Amino acid sequence: MIFTRRDFFKMMAAGAGAATIPGLAAAADKSSSSILYANVVPEPAGWVAGLNISNPAVIVSVNIFDGLVAFDESYKPVPQLAASWEESADHKTITFHLQKGVTWHDGKPFTSADVAYSLLEVTKKLHPRGNATFGSLDAVDTPDAHTAVLRFSQPAPAVWAALGGFETQILPKHIYEGSAPLTNPINSKPIGNGPYLFKEWVRGSHVILERNPNYWDKKNQPHLERIVFRIIPDAGARLAALESGEILFAPTDAVPLPDLVRLQKDPRFVVTGQPFAGLAPIGFFDFNLRRKTFQDVRVRQAFAHAINRDLLAKTVWYGLAKPATGPIASHQKQYYKADTQQYEFNPAKAEQLLDAAGLKRGADGVRLRINNLPLPFGNQYVLTAEFIRAQLKRIGVELTIIPTDVPTFNRRAYQEYDFDTTTNWYSAFSDPQLGVIRRYWSEAIKPGTVSSNSTGYSTAEMDAVVKGIRFETDTAKRRTFIDQLQVIAQRDVPSINLLELQLYSIWSSRLQGLSKSPFGAYDSLASATVKS
């Protein structure tokens, strides 16, 4: 008998965590309809998405915490923790009437005080996008336990796109008040008010959630008794676990793209980008503008001309991505501007720009030696960095790739700014105020806050445009500011917009009842069921 690499990974997938997760070994629970085995990768530093902004944290966290609102298939907000609301004619006051009978998982009541604390002390101050969305939120009045009145000094037109639990998380005030929220130990064992209770986290192995028997929403009670999110770092082992039925749900970054293309044709699986349609992710190459070399726009433009984005999309991304022309994806037609400055693949022009910037080739042919931190969210970002390294070598730039884990990447990229360049992606979300301006706004330079402005890019011109996006309520006038942002971003190129990405989820055809909203991967699994 020939023992293949795939056989090895199947064996590892079946056994991984078997000693710590009851019933996992030898596919004993394959036919169970009460337990869902899922995958989440990479392992984040904590599971409170309002404080630890990352795909894996959000995917788990939305099962533990509800938001003030949820979204339907048309992106419209629908009631969740907020049963109803009214907005003033000047858009400066929003009154939320909260659900009654909601309790935190420790039995304490959920009240308007939790909303006020979370918005003012957590989201506005600590969330990488919170200051952009809630910067003009001056106060949250709490006239009673079930009424929260948000008072803005200026209108915040994007706030309605940000009130879902995946973006603006309501945390228990009685646990967080008086602590440093970012380092509170509860972040590794969160207490929420959603359909599932946090049971345990065995680092490097799994996270277990259990059905909340006291869930407040009587019309949408969770069906599954338990959800086990397995942490399987190796892509081959994840693929084997999917194909053997050891895991039924892989919301993102599960398998190498060649295997994803193959699974698209396999009737045992559903492979779709629908659960991420509302995220509009853009892949980019960031410069650290604190480095003197990158303060010359000609150097940044040279890099942009040196990278063949069409070839990157076709080869490294197997045609499952497309070249980006700016920071907003082309399918977001209500905001996208096509006629911005573009950087065609032209190595000769790149070399001319570097020469003009004073970066001549040395005797060894090298002009510049720099490093790159690829995002540790799967091998695609390392492969992208390797592609860029080969492209830059042609113009005399030596790029050293430094692989990291998630905590190290976050520390170096967002706290210490210890990098020359990064290969990364952010979601633009359904409104560019949520996900785009953080890359270019000076006030989004927040040391220690992940997924913020790590380049250090800061100009009065861009800040004025951002102000218009944040506060202009006239749709046509606001669109003018959004157009200007795209023009300036492409002209100044503090970050090269590489690709419009498409994130994919994979699940077994046995798994039913998943959310159909544009933020499906960021919705809870309360409605999910498993066919025996």
Residue pairs with C-beta under 8 A, 6 or more apart in sequence:
5 236
6 236
6 240
9 234
9 236
9 237
9 239
9 240
10 240
10 241
10 243
10 244
12 234
12 237
12 240
13 232
13 237
13 238
13 240
13 241
13 244
13 246
13 247
14 25
14 26
14 27
14 241
14 244
14 246
15 25
16 205
16 230
16 232
16 237
16 241
17 24
17 202
17 205
17 206
17 230
18 24
18 25
18 26
20 202
20 205
20 206
21 205
21 206
21 208
21 228
21 230
23 29
23 32
23 35
24 37
24 228
24 246
27 244
27 245
27 246
29 35
29 37
30 245
30 246
31 532
32 530
32 532
33 529
33 530
33 531
33 532
34 224
34 225
34 226
34 530
35 224
35 225
35 226
35 227
35 228
35 530
36 224
36 226
36 227
36 228
36 248
36 249
36 511
36 525
36 528
36 530
37 228
37 230
37 246
37 247
37 248
37 249
38 227
38 228
38 229
38 230
38 247
38 248
38 249
38 250
38 251
39 229
39 230
39 231
39 232
39 238
39 241
39 242
39 247
39 249
39 250
39 251
39 254
40 56
40 59
40 60
40 207
40 229
40 230
40 231
40 251
41 56
41 231
41 232
41 233
41 238
41 252
41 253
41 254
41 377
41 378
42 56
42 231
42 233
42 253
42 376
42 377
42 378
42 405
42 406
43 56
43 203
43 204
43 231
43 233
43 406
44 52
44 54
44 56
44 57
44 406
45 52
45 187
45 406
45 407
45 410
46 52
46 57
46 187
46 188
46 190
47 57
47 60
47 61
47 64
47 187
47 188
47 190
47 198
47 201
47 207
48 57
48 61
48 65
48 169
48 171
48 186
48 187
48 190
49 57
49 58
49 61
49 62
49 65
49 166
49 169
50 61
50 65
50 118
50 122
50 123
50 126
50 127
50 168
50 169
50 170
50 171
51 122
51 126
51 127
51 169
51 181
51 182
51 187
52 187
52 450
53 127
53 128
53 129
53 450
53 451
54 377
54 406
54 450
54 451
55 252
55 253
55 377
58 166
58 522
59 229
59 251
59 252
59 521
59 522
60 207
60 209
60 229
61 165
61 166
61 169
61 190
61 192
62 165
62 166
62 194
62 522
62 523
62 524
63 194
63 195
63 196
63 209
63 227
63 524
63 525
63 526
64 105
64 190
64 192
64 194
64 196
64 197
64 198
64 209
65 165
65 169
65 170
65 171
65 190
65 192
65 193
65 194
66 80
66 81
66 165
66 170
66 192
66 193
66 194
66 195
66 217
66 524
67 80
67 81
67 163
67 164
67 165
67 166
67 167
67 168
67 169
67 170
68 80
68 81
68 82
68 96
68 115
68 163
68 165
68 168
68 170
69 77
69 78
69 79
69 80
69 81
69 82
69 160
69 163
69 164
70 77
70 78
70 79
70 80
70 164
70 165
70 517
70 523
71 77
71 78
71 164
71 278
71 517
71 518
71 519
72 78
72 517
73 516
73 517
73 518
75 161
75 278
75 430
75 518
77 160
77 163
77 164
79 99
80 99
80 165
81 98
81 99
81 102
81 110
81 170
81 193
82 96
82 97
82 98
82 99
83 97
83 98
83 99
83 100
84 96
84 97
85 94
85 95
85 96
85 97
86 94
86 95
87 93
87 94
87 95
88 94
90 155
91 152
91 155
91 156
91 157
91 473
92 151
92 152
92 153
92 154
92 155
93 149
93 150
93 151
93 152
94 149
94 150
94 152
94 159
95 147
95 148
95 149
95 150
96 112
96 115
96 147
96 148
96 149
96 150
97 146
97 147
98 110
98 111
98 112
98 115
98 145
98 146
98 147
98 148
99 110
99 146
99 216
99 217
100 146
101 216
102 109
102 110
102 193
102 216
103 109
103 110
103 193
103 214
103 216
104 110
104 172
104 174
104 191
104 192
104 193
105 191
105 192
105 193
105 197
105 198
105 212
106 172
106 175
106 191
108 172
108 174
109 145
110 170
110 172
110 193
110 216
111 142
111 145
111 146
112 140
112 142
112 144
112 145
112 146
112 147
112 148
113 142
113 145
113 173
114 170
114 171
114 172
114 173
115 140
115 142
115 148
115 170
116 140
116 141
116 142
116 148
116 173
117 171
117 173
117 176
117 177
118 168
118 169
118 170
118 171
118 173
119 134
119 137
119 140
119 150
119 168
120 137
120 139
120 140
121 176
121 177
121 181
122 130
122 169
122 171
122 176
122 181
123 130
123 133
123 134
123 168
123 169
124 130
124 131
124 134
124 135
124 137
125 131
126 181
126 182
126 449
127 168
127 449
128 438
128 444
128 446
128 449
128 450
128 451
128 452
129 162
129 167
129 434
129 435
129 438
129 444
129 451
130 168
131 443
131 444
131 446
132 158
132 433
132 434
132 437
132 438
132 441
132 443
132 444
132 466
132 470
133 156
133 158
133 159
133 162
133 168
133 433
133 434
134 156
134 159
134 162
135 156
135 443
135 470
136 152
136 153
136 154
136 155
136 156
136 470
136 471
137 150
137 151
137 152
137 156
138 151
138 152
138 153
139 150
139 151
140 148
140 149
140 150
140 151
141 148
141 149
141 151
142 148
142 149
143 149
154 470
154 471
155 471
155 472
155 473
156 470
156 471
157 431
157 433
157 470
157 471
157 472
157 473
157 478
158 431
158 433
158 434
158 469
158 470
161 167
161 429
161 430
161 431
161 433
161 434
162 168
162 431
162 434
164 519
164 522
165 194
166 519
166 522
166 523
167 429
167 434
170 193
171 181
172 191
172 192
172 193
175 184
175 186
175 191
176 184
176 186
182 448
188 201
189 198
189 200
189 201
190 198
191 198
192 198
193 216
194 212
194 215
194 524
194 526
195 211
195 212
195 215
195 217
195 220
195 221
195 222
195 524
195 525
195 526
196 209
196 210
196 211
196 212
196 222
196 227
196 524
196 525
196 526
197 209
197 210
197 211
197 212
198 207
198 209
199 208
199 209
199 210
199 226
200 207
200 208
201 207
201 208
204 231
204 233
205 230
205 231
206 228
206 229
206 230
206 231
207 228
207 229
207 231
208 226
208 227
208 228
208 229
209 226
209 227
209 228
209 229
210 225
210 226
211 222
211 224
211 225
211 226
212 222
215 221
215 222
215 526
217 526
220 526
220 527
221 526
222 524
222 525
222 526
223 513
223 526
223 527
223 528
223 529
224 525
224 528
224 529
224 530
227 525
230 241
230 247
232 238
232 241
232 247
235 254
235 255
235 256
235 378
235 379
238 247
238 250
238 254
238 255
239 254
239 255
239 256
239 259
240 246
241 247
242 250
242 254
242 255
242 263
242 269
242 506
242 508
245 508
248 507
248 508
248 510
248 511
248 530
249 505
249 506
249 507
249 508
249 511
249 525
249 528
250 505
250 506
250 507
251 275
251 505
251 521
252 276
252 503
252 504
252 505
252 521
253 377
253 378
253 380
253 503
254 260
254 504
254 506
255 263
255 506
256 379
257 317
257 318
257 320
257 380
258 318
260 271
260 318
260 320
260 504
260 506
261 318
261 320
263 269
263 271
263 506
264 271
267 509
268 508
268 509
269 506
269 507
269 508
269 509
270 505
270 506
270 507
270 508
270 509
270 511
271 504
271 505
271 506
272 504
272 505
273 502
273 503
273 504
273 505
274 505
274 516
274 518
274 520
275 503
275 505
275 514
275 515
275 519
275 520
275 521
275 522
275 523
276 502
276 503
276 504
276 505
276 519
276 520
276 521
277 518
277 519
277 520
278 429
278 430
278 517
278 518
278 519
279 427
279 428
279 429
279 435
279 503
279 519
279 522
280 328
280 329
280 331
280 332
280 427
280 428
280 429
280 430
280 435
280 500
281 329
281 425
281 426
281 427
281 428
281 500
281 501
281 502
281 503
282 324
282 327
282 328
282 329
282 425
282 426
282 427
282 428
282 497
282 498
282 499
282 500
282 501
283 321
283 324
283 384
283 423
283 424
283 425
283 497
283 498
283 499
283 500
283 501
284 324
284 327
284 423
284 424
284 425
284 426
284 439
284 495
284 496
284 497
284 498
285 303
285 307
285 388
285 421
285 422
285 423
285 424
285 495
285 496
285 498
286 421
286 422
286 423
286 424
286 454
286 455
286 494
286 495
287 294
287 300
287 303
287 420
287 421
287 455
287 494
287 495
288 294
288 417
288 419
288 420
288 421
288 454
288 455
288 456
289 295
289 455
289 456
289 457
289 494
290 417
290 456
291 370
291 420
293 299
293 359
293 368
293 370
294 300
294 420
296 357
297 492
297 493
298 353
298 354
298 356
298 357
299 353
299 354
299 357
299 359
300 492
300 493
300 494
300 496
301 343
301 353
301 493
302 349
302 350
302 351
302 353
302 354
302 357
302 395
303 350
303 392
303 397
303 496
304 343
304 493
304 496
305 343
305 344
305 345
305 346
305 347
305 349
305 350
305 353
306 345
306 347
306 350
306 391
306 392
306 394
306 395
306 397
307 345
307 388
307 391
307 392
307 496
307 498
308 345
308 391
309 323
309 324
309 345
309 498
309 499
310 323
310 345
311 345
311 387
312 323
312 384
312 387
312 388
312 498
312 499
313 319
313 321
313 322
313 323
313 499
315 387
316 380
316 383
316 384
316 387
317 380
317 384
317 499
317 501
320 502
320 504
321 499
321 500
321 501
321 502
322 330
322 499
322 500
323 498
323 499
323 500
324 497
324 498
324 499
324 500
325 338
325 340
325 342
325 490
325 497
326 336
326 337
326 340
326 486
326 489
326 490
326 497
327 428
327 432
327 436
327 439
327 440
327 485
327 486
327 489
327 495
327 497
328 335
328 336
328 337
328 428
328 432
328 436
328 482
328 486
329 336
329 428
329 500
330 336
330 338
330 500
331 500
332 428
332 430
332 432
334 479
335 431
335 432
335 479
335 482
336 486
337 482
337 483
337 486
337 487
340 486
340 487
340 489
340 490
340 491
341 487
341 490
341 491
342 490
343 493
343 496
347 391
347 394
347 395
350 395
351 395
351 396
354 360
354 367
354 368
354 395
354 396
354 397
359 367
359 368
359 396
360 367
361 367
361 396
365 396
366 396
366 397
366 398
367 395
367 396
367 397
368 396
368 397
368 398
369 397
369 398
369 400
370 397
370 398
370 399
370 400
370 420
370 421
371 399
371 400
371 401
371 402
371 419
371 420
371 421
372 385
372 388
372 389
372 399
372 400
372 401
372 402
372 419
372 420
372 421
372 422
372 423
373 402
373 404
373 409
373 412
373 413
373 419
373 421
373 422
373 423
374 381
374 382
374 384
374 385
374 401
374 403
374 422
374 423
374 424
375 381
375 409
375 422
375 423
375 424
375 425
376 403
376 404
376 405
376 406
376 409
377 406
377 425
381 423
381 424
381 425
382 401
382 403
384 423
384 498
385 399
385 401
385 423
386 401
388 399
388 423
389 399
389 401
392 398
392 399
393 399
399 421
402 419
404 412
410 450
411 418
412 418
412 419
413 419
413 422
413 424
413 450
413 454
414 447
414 448
414 449
414 450
414 451
414 452
414 454
415 447
415 448
417 447
417 454
417 456
419 454
422 454
425 501
426 435
426 436
426 438
426 439
426 451
427 435
428 434
428 435
428 436
429 435
430 518
432 469
432 482
432 485
433 469
433 470
436 485
437 444
437 466
437 469
437 470
437 485
438 444
438 451
438 452
438 453
439 453
439 455
439 457
439 489
439 494
439 495
440 453
440 457
440 462
440 466
440 485
440 488
440 489
440 494
441 453
441 462
441 463
441 466
442 453
442 457
442 458
442 459
442 462
442 463
443 463
444 452
444 453
445 452
445 453
445 456
445 458
446 452
446 453
455 494
455 495
457 492
457 494
457 495
459 488
459 492
461 488
462 485
462 488
462 489
462 492
465 481
465 484
465 485
465 488
466 481
466 485
468 477
468 478
468 480
468 481
468 484
469 478
469 481
469 482
469 485
472 478
472 481
489 495
489 497
490 497
503 521
505 520
505 521
507 514
510 530
510 531
511 528
511 529
511 530
511 531
512 528
512 529
512 530
512 531
513 527
513 528
513 529
514 520
514 525
514 527
514 528
515 523
515 524
515 527
517 523
